[in-house]
Amino acid sequence: MTVRVAPKRPTCVRRRAGSGLAPALALLVCAACGLPTAGGVRVDQQVPDRTVDGPEIRKLPPGPLPGQSPEQAVQGFLEAGAAAPDGAHALAREFLAPGTQWDDGGVTTVYDATTLRMHLTPERLSASGAGATGATGATGATVTLTADAVALLGPDGGIRPSGRSLRLVLRLVRHENAWQIASLPPGVVMTPRDLSRRYSSAVLWIANPRGVLAPYPVAVAGEQTARPGAVVRALLARLAPASATGGAATGGAAVPGAGAIGLVGSVVLDGRTADVGLSRGAYGLDPAARRLLLAEVAGSLGSLPTVESVRVLSDGRLLPGGELPAGVPADLVPRSVGPGLAVGAGGLLQLRDTGGRVTVRLVARSAGQGTSQAVAAEPSPDSQRLAVLARGGVLSTGALTPVPGIGPLQVRIPDAVAAAGWLPDGTLLASPAGSPQLLAIPPAGATRRVDGVSPTGPVAALAVDPTGTRVAVAVGSPGRARLWLADVGTTAGGLALSGWEPASAQLDAVTALAWADPLSIVVGVDVQHGRPGLVELKLTAPGAPVPLAADGLPDGAVEGIAAAPGRPLVVGTGGRLWQQAGGRWQALGAGSAPAWPG
């Protein structure tokens, strides 16, 4: 993520999507794919996920061949389904026995190819017995495929990290001396490598009800010049009322009338400027709604490396304010303001960020402040309130004021609490100790149970992303807590969470977590031999988390993380606070449980 200031134009935050493991299901089917050649070998001409004009030539399997084992037939089916989606996966269907039904729509699972395993179970062996493959002479066989998933790809191209275990059972029969698939589950499975050959990742920025732009990673396919149009069509489809899924996930509620606006023609690239033609309804929006719509278009197109500026027209005329730099306007993304907090032996500590250098000082002594037993302190996103979690699970809230810094604390709920985190609207999410439940504690009014909590097990840690769109929760016993992600929304009954998904198969021993920005999470993990483990999980690049340098940190698990947009990374381990600087970690002093606002 970089910050770009355009000359003589409004400041924009330009967030580009990652290009490693982020590609997803096509929003735009590539029309230049699938050129058959002589000899029964298919040559696939594809646009790879990088700015290269030349095609990539790949040999694709022509269908099941006599003499292949059942496993080889399944492998060929997987490769054909991943590489050639055109024609309703016509090439992959050549591996199916006559009359076999296969639903190739819905969610696509991306799996880690290094974890793929196949188990063969022959059926109805003849007197000749089993051969080298375990299926020679058989008229039927079952192949069970297992692997670790890394992402789920929705039919609209949306990308979601996933750490679930993939298990597929396929039954095969002999037909014309070759193994063909007679039954299989719905959906398509692919590897990140397969997807990166065809699709490019992008990010849709959609206004939530608070008027803040929230990111939704997606993927596009096709020629490089066609991808801006695919991004705008995907954005407008998300704004349509029919796409509403509740809460901030729709975006349409924040821009009244945007759901009726469509794209006229295609998005034309003039150098690095994208000309976007919208239907005439865009002129009918009130100025505030029109500004949000323009920001959504500019922010979404700014995730493509080929677009640097945007012109938005309606009915052939430039919209007021319709010429702007590509990227998200800086005033429409959340910022972390105010000092951070940590816990010290004498009370609460204040973290001050001065040009990237963090200083620590005591701001609330134990006497009279109720902080002597504090184990964690969370400042609210606006730095106006704080939540203090004390030993025994006592949760208190109070005001954050200038010197002396902390106002009187008030116990909010009688239940013992294990973890807590703020939503941008001032609602506090809290997890009762030893329970999989979550409670919503509003600034005023009664505490309510959060609907839609899916994982079972105690909550060890939780954090809400800066836009209030997603929540990350570590669920499980100490040393075995697994990271889960969910979408934040509302129902008639109040706050609700949906779309629960384990974030990664590798994140099953989480000790601490914090959002570095709306698209990435810094996670502390318990590793062998006592070494501290820190990784970063990027929502635009689902797959293996990226290890962060731990040089200079003492042995032992990371117990707390302070991360926020534009703020230095601070962790607590070994009873001390540490800041990353110059590629190494430097001690700031005694303390634990650091946290930045937002």
N, C-alpha and C positions, 0 to 999 in steps of 0.2 A: 504494500500500500504506500503510495507516494502522495505528496501534497504539491499541487501545481498552481501557481498564480499566473493567470493570463494577463498580458499587458493591457491596461485600460479596460479591463473587464472584471466582472465579479469573481471573487475567489472561489475556486472549485477544488473539491477533493476528488482526485481521480483514482479510482480503485479498479485495477485490472484483474481479470480472472486469471487463475493459474492455468498452466497448460500441461501439467504433468499427468495426474490421475483424475482430472476433473471432467473429461468429456462425457457426454450423456446421450440419451436417446434423441434421435433426430427431431428437430422442429421443422426442418426443411429437407425433404428427401433429395439426395444428390441425383441429378438426371444424367450424369456422365458415367454411371457405373454399369458394370455388367456387360462387357463386350465379349461374346462367345468367339472362340477360335477353333480351328480344326484340331482333330486328335482327341476330342473329349475333354480338353483342359480349358478351364475358363480363366481369362485374364481380367482382373478387376482394376479399372483405372479410377483412382481415388484421390481426393484432396486431403493431404495429411494435415495434422493439427500444428501447423507452423506456416509462416509466410513464405511458401515456396510455390512457384507457379507451375512447375512441372509435375506430371502425374507420378504416382507410385504404382509400379507394376507388381502384382502378386499372383501367384498360382493358387487357384482354389480347387478343392476336390470336386470331381464331376459327378459324384454319387457313390453309393456303395459298390465295391468291386468284388468279384468272385475271389475267394481265398482269404479275404480279410476276416479278422476275428471280430466278435461283437464289440469289443472295446474300441477297435480301430474304426468300426462303423459309427459308433457314438462320437468318437473324437472328430471324425469328418463332419458329422452333423453339427457339432458345436462350432467348428471353424466356419462352416458355410453359413450358419445362422448369424454369427457375429460379423462376418465380412460382407454379406450381401443381403441387406434387408429389403431391397427393391423387389417388386412383384409379390408382396406378401410373403417374403422369404421363400421365393420359388426354388432357389437352389437347395436350401435346406430341406424342402419338402420332397426332394428327390430321394432322400434317405428314409422316407416313410413308406410303410407297406400300403398297398391299395386299400382304400376305405378308411385309413387312419385319420382321425380328427385331431387338429392341434390349434389351440387358441394362442396366437403369437402376439396378442395385444396386451394391454395392461402394463404392469410394472416389469422392468428389466432389471435383473440382478447382475452386478459387476462383481467378479470374484477374483481372488488372488490365485493366479495360476500355479504358484509354487506349493499351494496347499491342496491341489486337486488330487483326489484318490478315486479309483474305480474298483468296485468289487463285483466279480462275475459269479452268477449262480446259474449253471446249465439246467435245462429241463428236458425230460423225456429222452435220456441218452439211449442210443441204439446199442446192439450187442458189440459193435466195434469199440465201444468205450470212449473215454475222453482222450483228446489229443493234447498237444502242447499248450493250446489255449484254454483247455478245460471245457471246450464246447464243440469239438469236432464230432460229427455224428449226431448232434443234438438238433431237434427241430424247433426248439425255443430256448431263450436265455433271458435272464434279468440282469441288467447292469445298474448298480447303485452308485451314484456319483455324490461325493461329498467334497466340500471346500469351504474356506472362509470367505464370506462376502465382505466387500469393502464399500459398496455404494448401492443405492436403489435409485432407479431412473424412472420417473413417472411418464405417462403417456403424453404429458405436456412438455416434456424435456426437463422437468425439475430434477435437481440432484440432491440426494440426501445421504450423508455418511451412514454406513451400516456395519455392525460387527456381528451380525447374526451368523449362524451356521447354515450353510446351504446343503440340502439333501434332496436329490432327484432320483426317482426310480423309473427306469425305462425298460419296457419289455420288448424283446426283439424276436422275430421269426425268420426262418429261412424262406426266401422267395427268389426263384430263378437262380439258385445256387449262390445267393448273396444274403447277408444279414440286413434286414430292414426293421425299422422301429414300428411296432404295432400299437403301443400305447405310451403316453408320456404326459407329464403335467403341463399346465399352461405356462406361458411366459417364455422369455428369451434370456439366456445367460451369456455373458461376454467377459473377456479380460480387459483390464485397463489399456493394454497395448492395442487390442482390436479396436477399441473405441477411439483411441487417440489417432488412429490412422485416418479416421473419417470426420470426426466432429471436433469443434472448438467450443471451449467453455466461455460463458458470458455471465453477467449478473444483472438481473432486473432489479431496479430500485423503485420501490412502490411506497407511496405515502401511507402511513398508518393513521388511525384516528387522532393522534396527537400532532399531526402535521410534520412528523419526522420521517425521512426516507429510510426504509428497511430493505436489506438485500435478500434476494432469492436467486441462488445459483441455478443456471440452466445451461443447455448446450444447443448449439446450432450446427447445421451441416450444409454442404454445398460449396459452390465456388466462393472465394474470398469476397468478391464484390456483392454477393447475394446475402451475406450474413447480416449486415445492418438491417435489411428488410425483415429477415427472420426474427431478429431481436425485437423490433417494433411491433410486429404482429403478435409475438408472444406476450409482450407487455400489454397491449390492448386487450388480448384475450383474458389476461388476469384481471383486468379492470372491469370486464363485463359482469353484470349481475349473476349470470348463470355459473360463473366460476367461483362464486362466494363459498368459502369454507369456514367462515367464522373468524371474528377477531381481526387482528392485523394482517392475517394471511390474504385477505381479499384486496385491501388497498382502495377499492372502489368507494368505500364509505367516506374516505377523506377527500375525494375529488368529486363532488356531486355533478352528475351529468357526463362524466368521462366514459361511463360504460356504453354510451350510445355513439361514441366517436370511433371511426374506422380509418384505416390506412387507404389512401387513394393512390393506386399504382404501386410502384416500388420505391424503395429508398435509393436515391442516386448518389454515388460518391463523386464529388467534384474535387479531385486531389484528395485531401484528407478532411474535407467538409462533407457532411451527410445532409442532403436535402430531403426533408420528410414532408410529404403532403398528407394532411389530415382532412377528413370530411368537414363540411361547413359548420357542423355543430360545435367545432372548437371555438368559433367566434362568439357563440352564445354563452360560454362560460363566464362567470364573474371573474374579475381580475385575480382574486386570491386563488380560486380553483384553477384558472389558466396557468398561473405561475407554478403551482404544484405539478400540473400535467407536463409543462415544459421541463421542469426539473427531473421528472421521471424519465422522459425521453432522453434528455441530455445525459443523465446519470447512467442509464442502461446502455446507451451507445458508447459512452466513455469506457465501458469495460472491454471494448474491442480495440486492439492495438492499431487498427487502420483508421480510426476516427479521432480527430482532434478538435473539431468544432461542428456545430449543428445549426441548420436553418430549418425552422418549422413553419410551414405554410398551411393555409386553409383556404379552399376555393381559389387557389392560385395567388393568394396575397400573403405576404409575410405577417405572421401574427405579432401583435405588440409584445416586445420582449422575446421574439422568436429567434433571434440570432444570438447564440451564446456558446461558450466553450463546452466541449464534451467533458462530462464529469459531474459529480454531485456538488451542488452549491454548499459551501462550508457552513452556512447558517441552517441547513436542513439535515445535518447529521449531528448526533449527540456529541458533546464535549465533556471531558472530565474537568470539573472546576473545583477549586478549593484544596486544602491539604488532605493528606491521608491520615490514617490512624493505625496504631499498633498497640500491643499490650506489653507493658513493662512491669518490673517487680514492684515499683512504687505507684502504679496506676496506669493511666492511658498515655500513650506517646503520640506526638504529632509528627507526621512526615511532611516535609516541605520540599518541593521540587523547584530548584533555582537553576534554570538553564540546563537541566538534565542532571544536576548534582543534588542528591537527596541529603537533607540534614534531619536530625531527630532531636526532639526536646520533650520533656514532660509537661503535660498540660492539665492533667486531672489527677490530683493525689488521691490516695485511697480514703483519707478522712473526709467524711461527709458526702462523698460522691457515689458510694456504692460500687466502686470499681476495684476494690482490693482483691476480689475473687474473680475478676474478669479473665476469660480465656480467649475472647474474640470481640472485636468492635467493628461494626460495619457502618460507614457514613452513607447517607442517602445520596442519590445522584445529584441533587441540587445543593448538597452540603449544608442543608438546614436541620437535619435530624440525624440521630445515630441509633443503632441498636447494639446493645451490650449483652453478650452471652457470658454468664458467670458459671462457676463450678456448680454442679448439681442441675444444670440445664435451666437456670433462671434467666428468662429473657426480659430485658427492660429496654425502654426507649426514652429518649429525651431530646432536647434541643441542642444544636451546635451553635454556639454564640462566639463573639470575639472574647478576648481575655476576660475571665479565666478559661473560656473555651467550652465548658460542658455545663449544661443546665441540669436541673433536678431530673433524676431517672424514675420512671414509673414502670412497675411490673405489668406486662400486658396480658399474659395468659397464665393460668395455674399449672399447665402441663410443663413437664421438663422438656427442653428443646435441644436437639442435636445440631441443627444448622439453620441459618437464616440468610436471606438476601432480599434486596430492595427491587421493586419494579419502578420504572420512571415516574409513575403517577403518585408515588408515596406509599403504595401498598407494600407491606412486608410479608414475604413468604417465609414460613417457618415449618420445620419438620419436628413433630413430637419424637422424643428419644425412643429408639427401638421400634418405631412404627414406619410403615411405607406411606403414611398419609402426609399431605401438605395442607397447611392452614394459611388463609389469606387474612392478614390483619390490616384493615384500611386505616387511613389517618383519623377517620371518625366513623363510628358505627360498630356493629357487632362483627366479631371474628367468624369466618365461614370456612367450611371445608372446601378444598379445591376439587372439582370434578375431573374425572378422566385420568387419575394417576394409575399408571399401568404396572410398572415394575414392582415386584414383591421383595421385601427386605428393608432393613433400616437404612435411612438416608444418612450418609456420612458427611456430605458437603453439597452445596448447591450454589449456583450463580446465575443471574439473569443477564442476557446480553444487553449492550448499551441502548439498543432501540426498544427493548421490552418485547421483542418478537419471539425469542427462544429462551429456554431454560436448560442449563446443563446440571445434571444431578449425578452424584456418585452414590450408588446403591450397593449395600453389602456390608459385611463385617470388616473390622480393621484388617488391612492387608489383603482383602479380597473384594474391595469395592469396585464396581464396574461403572464406567461412564455411560450415561444415557442422555439423549437429547429429545426435547419435545417442543411443540409449537404452543405459544401462549395465545389464548383467545377468550371469548366470553360466550356464555349461554344465558338463558333466561334466569338460571339459578345463580349466576355470578361468574367468577373466574373459572376457566377450564383449560386443561392441557390436553393436547392430542398429538397424534403422529409419533408416539414413543418409539425410539429405535436405539439399540446399543450403538455407541459411536464408533467403536473399533474393537476387533477381537484382541488387539494388543493392549488395550486399556482396561485391564481387569484387576489392577492393584493400585487404585487411585488413592492418593493421600491428600491432595489439595488441587484446587482449580480456580481459574479466573479468566474472564474474557479480555483478550488484548485489544480487540476491536470487534465489530459485529460479525466478522467472518473468520475469526481464529480464536482458539482457546489454548491457554498455557496450562499444562497438567503436570502435577507432581505424581510420580509413580514409585512404588516400592520395588527396588531392584536387588539383585543378589549381591553378596559380599559387602553390604552396607553402604554402597556408593549411592549418592543422591541421584535421582532420575528426574529429568525435566524434559518434556516434549511439547511440541506445538502441533495441534490438529487444525488444519485449514479446511473450511467448509467448501472452498472452491477446488480443493484437490483431495477428494476422499481417497483413503488408502492408508498406508503406513504413516503414523505420526512422525514428524521430523524431530530427531534428538537435538536438544539445545546444549551448548557447552556448559560443563559443570566444573571447569578448572578453577580451583581456589575454594570451592565449597568443602566443608568438612564431611566426613562420613556420616550417614544417617539419612532418614527420609525427610523430604521437604514437607514441612508442616503447615505452611501458609504461603500464599502468593498474592502480591499486589500487582495487577496489570490493568491498564485502561488505555483508551486511544490517546496517543501522544505523551504517555507517561513512561518514566523509566521502570524497568522490571525490578521488583524487589521481592525477595523470598525470606522466609523464616525457617531456620534449621539449626539444630544444636544449641538452642537458647539464644541465638544472635540473629540480627537482621543483616542481609547482604544485598548489595546492589551490583548489577552487571555493568562493567565499564571496561572498555578497551579489550574486550574478548575474555576478561577474567572477572571473577567475583571478588568484591572488596567488602570487608566488614564495616557496618555502620554503627554497631554497638549492640548491647544486650536488648533483647526483645523478641516478640513472636507475633504471629497472626497479623501480618501487614495487610492493609486494604486501601485502595484509592476510591474516591467517589465515582459512581457510574460504572 
